């Protein structure tokens, strides 16, 4: 399910207004944080074929939201191999590396 375009990796294009390029492994803390900021990713939205996310799922987050979560101390782990280089316009490589999922 990962990806704005559901391709398994984070890519971006003109339709992706939120720049969904950070591949994150979702945590309960992140879901609570993003819901409290107006983006409920845990609730299914059948009209958009979105089943809702659960802890452990991988999803391409808006780079700016990941940065906000980092600043709030709740940044979820990152799959660097599936994260798009466009993320570096919003977040530092060192922050992404510090939160990288160990393979």
WOPEUR-V363138 format. One record per helix or strand of 3 or more residues. SS is the DSSP state (H for helix, E for strand). FROM is the first residue (numbers start at 1). TO is the last residue. If there is no record, write none. Layout:
BEGIN
ss:SS from:FROM to:TO
ss:SS from:FROM to:TO
END
This chain:
BEGIN
ss:E from:20 to:25
ss:H from:28 to:36
ss:H from:46 to:48
ss:E from:58 to:62
ss:H from:63 to:71
ss:H from:80 to:82
ss:H from:85 to:89
ss:H from:93 to:98
END
